[in-house]
């Protein structure tokens, strides 16, 4: 492995709203980065120091009793450090500067002026003397530590940036990682390449090559099993492992009847004709319908669907071992980096990641939500885990999938909930309701797919500001009166949900053109039996969620 391949930037998280975004911006500049807890073992870092450190923002005041603890030894590792917002204040306080509570809070866009000492700043180099940045703070540094100079200000914040170039310490009160800071990417680029001396080596070719080598080394001649859902993550894992170990991999595709129209056939076609792997399809829709009969509570649905999937999966693993005469030693999963962060990564233990490194979960990371691919194994079942996407964000997974030859329709498949259409039926699940929802949802996807294609052809940008990120139909448990063919009807409505988002943490309802909405409505009412009305959900997240259940 070359020195360039060993580069890593640690984003030390102090509860930042934008923690993951910082890591993504660094990766966009083709340098590997990872988010770590603020209580990371600094002594352990001394043996294998990162290439650079970025201290994130956070909601607390450095003076608060419950503020995240800042370890000043992070500044003594001999690597460049960039402090952002809370990170700047923690750096200043630790080194003898002063942080004060300001009379006027500063939230949103602000006009930044580069002051005299900042004209030669490597961080602010080539950016305008006056520019727009994004602020989110009330406390601010009022006196820089010894050896530092202030390099920028705003009308509200006298010290909006500071640095000690001799020690490689830089800080901004604003957030260069958000796109509202117009020249933020330039500043991050200066920090990575001019200050830290890194090179842009985090590319899909390098990622794919390292992942294939890591899997081969970990697996050897053993058999691997993968639960293939047809979603982006598991599909990319299947393509990657197919390249690495061929038919040592068995993909188990459980058709639970809860997928969208024609998806089971599409998944089977791709993975039986384009990739060299052992593919097992399990027709389980009857088992799922029996298990879900009469169940309306969404959390019960989720538990039933998840539990039954693992039951079927482990049954198939036993059959594979019996058929091949070899035990299945490894379980491959499509765990991606946001899953690890949001689930707290609390299982512990080292797992080989895409760069060949061993990563260990933090026991103290808070759990935002549990993911289906981070569940414990049942008693008596033992697999070693392979999680080759564990260090990748979603957009990186898509890029990797494209480089591995997956079809565009699969690579750019919109997000789909693990429990499938069961949580888009607001009541108990029946075969009839599934058929109705599949037909309506197919129309929604067809029309909005066409709209997105038009935007792409017009702009050349796949994810333009006007692109619809996720879109689907929901079948509620209500009926309404209608008139069709001069006759009274009393049928179900379909709820249309279409949102714009980047990462699903926040979302806004899509401002679809009226003609698109009109086509969707008229087609659903005309073509889908049992539907006489279409309504459009115009709730953002927050306060709503993207899914209804």
C-alpha positions in Angstrom: 0.0 0.0 0.0 1.4 3.4 -1.0 1.7 6.3 1.4 -1.1 8.0 -0.4 -3.4 5.0 0.3 -2.6 5.3 4.0 -4.0 8.8 4.3 -6.9 9.3 6.7 -8.5 12.4 8.1 -10.3 12.0 11.5 -13.4 14.1 12.1 -13.7 14.3 15.8 -17.4 14.5 16.6 -18.7 16.8 19.4 -22.3 16.3 18.7 -22.3 18.1 15.4 -25.3 18.5 13.2 -22.9 18.4 10.2 -20.4 15.7 11.4 -21.1 13.3 8.6 -21.2 16.1 6.1 -17.6 17.1 7.0 -16.4 13.6 6.3 -18.3 13.5 3.0 -16.8 16.9 1.9 -13.3 15.5 2.6 -14.0 12.4 0.6 -15.4 14.5 -2.2 -11.9 15.9 -2.4 -10.7 12.3 -2.7 -9.1 11.9 0.7 -10.3 9.1 3.1 -12.0 10.4 6.3 -13.9 8.9 9.1 -16.0 10.2 12.0 -14.8 9.3 15.5 -16.1 10.0 19.0 -14.7 12.9 20.9 -13.6 10.5 23.7 -11.3 8.6 21.3 -8.2 7.2 22.9 -5.6 9.8 22.0 -2.7 7.6 23.3 -3.8 4.9 20.8 -3.6 7.5 18.0 0.1 8.2 18.8 1.1 4.7 17.5 -0.8 5.3 14.2 -1.5 9.0 13.9 -4.0 10.3 11.3 -2.8 12.5 8.5 -4.9 15.4 9.8 -7.7 16.1 12.3 -10.9 18.2 11.9 -12.7 19.1 15.1 -16.5 19.3 14.5 -19.0 21.8 15.7 -21.6 21.0 18.3 -24.6 22.4 20.1 -23.1 22.9 23.6 -21.2 25.8 25.1 -17.6 25.1 26.0 -18.5 26.4 29.5 -21.5 24.1 30.0 -21.2 21.4 32.7 -22.3 18.8 30.2 -20.2 20.0 27.3 -18.3 17.3 25.4 -14.9 17.0 26.8 -12.1 18.2 24.6 -8.7 16.5 24.9 -6.0 19.0 24.3 -3.6 16.2 23.4 -5.3 16.0 20.1 -3.4 19.2 19.3 0.0 17.6 20.2 0.0 14.7 17.8 2.1 16.6 15.3 -0.5 16.7 12.6 -2.5 19.6 11.2 -5.8 20.4 13.0 -8.8 22.4 11.7 -11.4 23.4 14.4 -14.9 24.3 13.2 -17.4 26.2 15.4 -17.3 24.4 18.7 -14.0 22.9 17.6 -12.6 26.4 17.3 -13.8 27.5 20.7 -12.5 24.3 22.4 -9.1 24.8 20.7 -9.0 28.4 21.8 -10.0 27.6 25.4 -7.5 24.7 25.7 -4.6 26.9 24.5 -5.3 29.9 26.8 -7.6 32.0 24.6 -10.9 33.4 25.7 -14.4 32.3 24.6 -17.3 34.7 25.5 -21.1 34.5 25.3 -22.1 37.1 22.7 -25.0 39.4 23.0 -26.2 38.7 19.4 -26.5 35.1 18.1 -25.4 34.5 14.6 -27.4 31.9 12.6 -27.5 31.5 8.9 -25.6 33.4 6.2 -23.0 36.0 7.3 -20.7 38.3 5.4 -17.1 37.3 6.1 -14.2 39.7 5.7 -10.6 38.5 5.4 -8.6 40.8 7.7 -5.0 41.9 7.2 -3.4 38.9 8.9 -5.6 36.6 6.8 -4.4 37.7 3.4 -1.4 35.3 3.6 -3.4 32.5 5.3 -3.1 29.2 3.5 -6.6 28.3 4.6 -8.2 31.5 3.1 -5.8 31.8 0.1 -7.5 32.5 -3.3 -10.9 33.2 -1.6 -12.4 36.7 -1.9 -11.7 39.3 0.7 -15.5 39.5 1.3 -17.6 36.3 1.0 -20.7 34.6 2.3 -20.3 31.9 5.0 -22.7 29.9 7.2 -22.8 30.6 10.9 -24.6 28.8 13.8 -23.4 30.0 17.2 -23.8 32.3 20.1 -20.5 31.8 21.9 -17.4 33.0 20.1 -13.6 33.4 20.6 -13.0 36.9 22.0 -9.2 36.6 22.5 -6.9 34.3 20.5 -4.4 32.1 22.2 -0.7 33.0 22.3 0.9 32.4 18.9 -2.4 32.7 17.0 -3.6 35.5 14.7 -7.2 36.4 13.7 -7.6 36.0 10.0 -11.3 36.8 9.3 -14.3 38.6 10.9 -18.0 39.2 10.4 -20.0 42.3 11.6 -21.1 40.2 14.6 -18.0 38.1 15.3 -14.7 39.9 15.5 -12.7 36.6 15.4 -14.4 34.4 12.8 -11.2 32.6 11.9 -7.8 32.1 13.5 -4.6 30.2 12.9 -1.1 29.3 14.2 0.6 28.3 11.0 3.8 27.3 12.9 1.9 24.6 14.8 -0.4 23.7 11.9 -3.5 24.8 13.9 -6.4 26.5 12.1 -10.0 27.3 13.1 -13.1 28.9 11.7 -16.3 29.9 13.6 -18.3 29.3 10.4 -19.0 26.0 8.7 -17.0 25.5 5.5 -18.6 22.1 5.0 -22.1 23.4 4.1 -22.8 24.5 0.6 -24.0 27.9 1.9 -20.4 28.8 2.6 -19.6 29.7 -0.9 -15.9 29.0 -0.8 -15.9 26.4 1.8 -14.7 23.6 -0.4 -11.8 25.8 -1.5 -10.8 26.2 2.2 -11.1 22.5 2.9 -9.0 21.8 -0.2 -6.3 24.2 1.1 -6.3 22.5 4.5 -5.9 19.0 3.0 -3.5 19.7 0.2 -1.6 22.9 1.1 -1.4 22.6 4.9 -1.5 18.8 5.4 0.3 17.9 2.2 -2.1 15.1 1.2 -2.8 13.9 -2.3 -6.2 13.0 -3.8 -6.1 9.2 -3.8 -9.5 8.1 -2.5 -10.9 7.0 -5.9 -13.3 4.3 -7.0 -10.5 2.4 -8.7 -8.4 2.3 -5.6 -11.4 1.6 -3.4 -12.5 -1.4 -5.6 -9.0 -2.8 -5.8 -8.4 -2.5 -2.0 -11.8 -4.1 -1.2 -11.3 -7.1 -3.6 -7.8 -7.7 -2.1 -9.1 -7.4 1.5 -12.0 -9.8 0.9 -9.8 -12.4 -0.7 -7.3 -12.2 2.2 -10.1 -12.5 4.8 -12.1 -15.3 3.1 -9.4 -17.5 1.6 -11.2 -20.6 0.3 -14.2 -20.4 2.6 -17.9 -20.0 1.5 -19.7 -16.8 2.0 -23.5 -16.1 2.1 -25.2 -12.8 1.4 -28.8 -11.8 1.8 -29.5 -10.0 -1.5 -32.5 -7.7 -1.3 -32.1 -6.0 -4.6 -31.3 -2.7 -2.9 -28.2 -0.7 -3.8 -26.1 -1.7 -0.8 -26.5 -5.5 -1.0 -26.3 -5.4 -4.8 -23.0 -3.6 -4.7 -21.7 -6.1 -2.1 -22.8 -9.0 -4.4 -21.0 -7.5 -7.4 -17.9 -6.8 -5.4 -17.7 -10.2 -3.9 -18.5 -11.8 -7.3 -15.3 -10.2 -8.6 -13.3 -11.1 -5.5 -14.3 -14.8 -4.9 -16.7 -15.8 -7.7 -18.8 -18.9 -6.9 -17.6 -19.1 -3.3 -20.4 -16.6 -2.8 -24.0 -17.6 -2.5 -26.6 -14.9 -2.7 -30.0 -15.7 -1.1 -32.8 -13.6 -2.5 -36.0 -13.9 -0.4 -39.0 -12.8 -2.4 -41.3 -11.8 0.4 -44.0 -10.4 -1.9 -43.5 -7.0 -0.5 -41.2 -5.6 -3.2 -42.4 -3.3 -5.9 -43.9 -4.4 -9.1 -41.5 -6.5 -11.3 -38.6 -6.1 -8.9 -38.1 -9.8 -8.1 -37.8 -10.6 -11.8 -35.4 -7.7 -12.4 -33.1 -8.7 -9.5 -33.0 -12.3 -10.6 -32.2 -11.4 -14.2 -29.3 -9.2 -13.2 -27.6 -11.6 -10.9 -28.1 -14.8 -12.8 -27.0 -13.4 -16.2 -24.3 -10.8 -15.4 -22.4 -12.1 -12.4 -20.5 -15.2 -11.5 -22.1 -16.3 -8.3 -24.3 -18.9 -6.8 -27.9 -17.5 -6.7 -30.7 -18.9 -4.6 -34.2 -17.5 -4.9 -36.8 -18.3 -2.2 -40.5 -17.8 -2.9 -41.8 -16.8 0.5 -44.7 -14.5 -0.2 -47.3 -17.0 1.3 -45.2 -17.3 4.5 -45.1 -13.5 4.9 -48.8 -13.0 4.2 -49.7 -15.6 6.8 -47.4 -14.0 9.3 -48.7 -10.5 8.7 -52.4 -11.5 8.6 -54.4 -9.1 10.7 -51.4 -7.1 11.9 -51.9 -3.3 11.6 -49.3 -1.9 14.0 -46.2 -0.8 12.0 -43.7 -1.8 14.6 -45.2 -5.3 14.8 -45.0 -5.5 11.0 -41.3 -4.6 11.1 -40.5 -7.2 13.7 -42.4 -9.9 12.0 -40.8 -9.2 8.6 -37.3 -9.0 10.1 -37.6 -12.1 12.2 -39.1 -14.1 9.3 -36.3 -13.0 7.0 -33.6 -14.3 9.3 -35.5 -17.5 9.9 -35.6 -18.2 6.1 -32.1 -17.0 5.6 -30.6 -19.3 8.2 -32.7 -22.2 6.8 -31.1 -21.6 3.4 -27.7 -21.4 4.9 -28.1 -24.9 6.3 -29.4 -26.1 2.9 -26.4 -24.6 1.2 -24.0 -26.3 3.6 -25.8 -29.6 3.0 -25.8 -29.2 -0.8 -22.1 -28.2 -1.1 -20.7 -30.3 1.7 -19.0 -27.2 3.0 -20.0 -25.1 6.0 -20.8 -21.4 5.3 -18.2 -19.5 7.3 -18.9 -15.9 6.4 -21.9 -13.6 6.2 -21.6 -10.6 3.9 -23.7 -7.6 4.7 -24.4 -4.3 3.0 -23.7 -2.2 6.1 -22.7 1.3 5.1 -21.0 4.1 7.1 -24.2 6.0 8.2 -25.6 2.6 9.4 -22.6 2.2 11.6 -22.8 5.8 13.0 -26.6 5.8 13.5 -26.6 2.3 15.2 -23.8 3.3 17.6 -21.5 0.6 16.1 -21.7 -1.0 19.6 -21.0 -4.6 18.7 -17.3 -4.1 19.1 -14.7 -6.3 17.5 -12.6 -5.6 14.5 -14.1 -5.8 11.0 -12.2 -5.5 7.7 -13.3 -2.4 5.8 -12.9 -1.3 2.2 -9.4 0.1 2.8 -8.3 -3.2 4.4 -8.1 -1.6 7.8 -9.7 -3.0 11.0 -12.4 -0.7 12.5 -13.8 -1.0 16.0 -17.2 0.2 17.2 -17.4 2.7 19.9 -19.4 1.5 22.9 -20.4 5.1 23.8 -21.8 6.1 20.5 -25.5 7.0 20.8 -27.9 4.9 18.8 -30.2 6.9 16.6 -32.0 3.9 15.0 -31.5 0.2 14.7 -30.7 -1.2 11.3 -31.8 -4.6 10.0 -28.2 -5.5 9.0 -26.8 -4.9 12.5 -28.7 -7.6 14.4 -27.2 -10.2 16.6 -27.0 -13.8 15.4 -29.4 -16.3 17.0 -28.0 -18.8 19.5 -26.1 -21.6 17.9 -25.5 -19.7 14.6 -21.9 -18.4 14.0 -20.7 -16.5 11.0 -17.7 -14.2 10.6 -18.8 -10.9 9.1 -17.7 -9.3 5.9 -18.8 -5.7 5.5 -16.9 -4.3 2.6 -18.9 -1.1 2.4 -18.6 -0.3 6.1 -16.6 2.9 5.5 -18.6 4.2 2.5 -21.4 6.8 2.3 -24.3 6.1 0.0 -23.1 8.2 -2.9 -19.8 6.4 -2.8 -21.6 3.0 -2.8 -23.5 4.1 -5.9 -20.2 5.2 -7.6 -18.6 1.9 -6.7 -21.6 0.0 -8.1 -21.3 1.8 -11.4 -17.6 1.0 -11.6 -18.4 -2.7 -11.0 -20.8 -2.8 -14.0 -24.2 -2.8 -12.2 -27.1 -1.5 -14.3 -27.9 2.2 -13.9 -31.4 1.4 -12.8 -30.2 -0.6 -9.9 -27.3 1.7 -9.0 -29.6 4.7 -8.8 -32.5 2.9 -7.3 -34.3 5.2 -4.9 -34.3 4.3 -1.2 -36.8 1.6 -0.2 -37.7 0.6 3.3 -36.5 -2.8 4.6 -40.1 -4.0 5.4 -41.1 -3.0 1.8 -44.6 -2.2 0.9 -45.9 -3.5 4.2 -45.2 -0.1 5.8 -46.8 1.7 2.9 -50.1 0.0 3.5 -51.7 1.8 6.5 -53.5 -1.2 7.9 -53.1 -5.0 7.8 -51.5 -6.5 4.6 -53.4 -8.6 2.2 -52.6 -9.9 -1.3 -55.3 -7.6 -2.8 -54.0 -4.5 -1.1 -50.5 -5.3 -2.2 -51.6 -5.7 -5.8 -53.4 -2.4 -5.7 -50.4 -0.6 -4.2 -48.0 -2.2 -6.6 -50.0 -1.0 -9.6 -50.4 2.5 -8.3 -46.7 2.8 -7.2 -45.6 1.6 -10.7 -47.4 4.5 -12.3 -45.9 7.0 -9.8 -42.4 5.7 -10.5 -42.9 5.6 -14.2 -44.1 9.2 -14.4 -41.5 10.7 -12.0 -38.7 8.7 -13.5 -39.6 10.3 -16.8 -39.6 13.8 -15.2 -36.2 13.1 -13.6 -34.8 12.0 -17.0 -36.0 15.2 -18.6 -34.1 17.2 -15.9 -31.0 15.1 -16.4 -31.1 15.6 -20.2 -31.7 19.4 -19.7 -29.0 20.0 -17.1 -26.5 17.1 -17.4 -26.7 16.8 -13.6 -28.3 13.6 -12.2 -29.1 15.1 -8.8 -30.0 18.6 -9.7 -31.8 20.9 -7.2 -35.1 20.1 -8.9 -34.6 16.3 -9.0 -37.0 14.2 -7.0 -35.1 12.0 -4.6 -37.7 9.6 -3.4 -41.2 9.0 -4.6 -43.9 6.4 -4.0 -47.5 5.6 -3.3 -49.2 4.9 0.0 -52.5 3.0 0.5 -54.4 4.3 3.6 -57.1 2.5 5.4 -59.9 4.9 4.4 -62.5 5.2 1.7 -64.1 8.2 0.0 -67.0 8.8 -2.3 -66.4 9.4 -6.0 -68.2 9.4 -9.3 -67.0 7.3 -12.2 -69.1 6.7 -15.3 -72.0 8.5 -13.8 -72.0 6.0 -10.9 -71.2 6.5 -7.2 -68.1 4.9 -6.0 -66.8 4.3 -2.5 -63.1 3.4 -2.9 -59.7 3.9 -1.5 -57.5 7.0 -2.2 -53.8 6.8 -3.0 -51.4 9.1 -1.2 -48.6 10.4 -3.4 -45.3 11.1 -1.6 -42.4 12.7 -3.4 -39.5 14.5 -1.6 -36.3 16.3 -2.3 -33.4 15.4 -0.1 -29.7 14.6 0.0 -29.3 12.2 2.9 -32.9 11.6 4.3 -32.0 13.4 7.5 -34.2 16.3 6.3 -36.5 16.4 3.3 -38.8 18.8 1.6 -41.8 17.9 -0.5 -41.1 18.1 -4.2 -42.7 20.9 -6.2 -43.8 18.7 -9.0 -45.2 20.5 -12.1 -48.9 20.4 -12.3 -48.9 18.4 -15.5 -46.9 15.6 -13.9 -49.3 15.5 -11.0 -52.3 15.5 -13.3 -50.9 12.6 -15.3 -50.2 10.6 -12.2 -53.7 11.2 -10.8 -55.6 10.5 -14.0 -53.6 7.3 -14.7 -54.0 5.9 -11.2 -57.7 6.5 -11.1 -58.2 5.1 -14.6 -55.8 2.1 -14.5 -55.9 0.9 -10.8 -59.0 -0.9 -9.7 -60.4 0.2 -6.4 -58.9 3.7 -6.4 -61.0 6.8 -7.0 -58.9 9.6 -5.6 -55.2 10.8 -5.4 -53.9 13.2 -2.8 -50.4 14.7 -2.5 -48.6 14.8 0.8 -46.9 18.2 1.1 -45.3 17.7 4.6 -41.6 18.3 5.1 -39.3 16.3 7.4 -39.3 17.5 10.1 -42.1 17.6 11.3 -43.2 14.6 9.3 -41.1 11.6 8.2 -40.6 10.5 4.6 -42.3 7.2 5.1 -45.8 7.1 6.6 -45.1 4.1 8.9 
